[in-house]
Amino acid sequence: MLAIRIALSDPQKTEARLEHLEDHRRYLRSGRVDVLQSGPIDDGVGAVTGGLVVAEVGSLDDMHAFSAGDPFVINGVYNRVNVFEWKPTIGNSR
């Protein structure tokens, strides 16, 4: 199944974001789930306000578990994390 994670950043955690960025990137590339796309969400004027992950997972529980291990989640960079099953209707099919 495809799942998405939409995570919103704590605006008070800018320094923590920079401190844990490389660990966060390594984690997303770790292969624990099959991350298809990932990247920051910004406010249109350059401030990062969160991140989006699209992944192939066995279940939503897998995506929740993966998300819980993310250094940005562990260190409070993200203050709100939502996980959803995604069923694309337009675009390339898998």
C-alpha positions, 0 to 999 in steps of 0.5 A, spaced: 500 500 500 502 507 499 502 511 505 503 518 506 506 522 512 505 529 513 509 532 518 509 539 521 515 543 524 515 546 531 517 553 529 521 553 536 526 547 533 530 551 528 536 549 531 534 542 532 532 541 525 539 543 523 542 539 528 538 532 526 538 534 518 543 529 516 540 523 521 533 524 518 536 524 511 540 517 513 534 514 516 529 516 510 534 512 506 535 506 511 530 502 507 526 500 513 520 502 508 520 503 501 520 511 501 518 513 494 518 521 495 520 525 500 521 533 501 520 539 505 514 543 505 515 550 506 511 556 506 512 559 500 517 564 502 522 560 504 521 557 511 520 550 512 514 548 515 514 541 515 515 535 511 512 530 506 513 522 505 510 517 500 512 510 501 510 503 499 508 499 506 505 493 508 500 497 513 499 503 516 502 500 522 509 500 518 508 507 516 507 509 524 513 505 526 517 508 521 515 515 523 516 514 530 523 512 529 525 518 525 530 523 528 526 529 527 520 525 531 524 523 536 527 530 537 521 534 537 523 537 530 516 535 528 510 537 533 504 534 529 505 528 524 499 524 520 499 518 517 494 516 511 493 511 506 494 514 499 490 511 493 492 516 487 487 516 482 491 521 477 499 520 474 503 514 474 500 507 477 504 502 480 
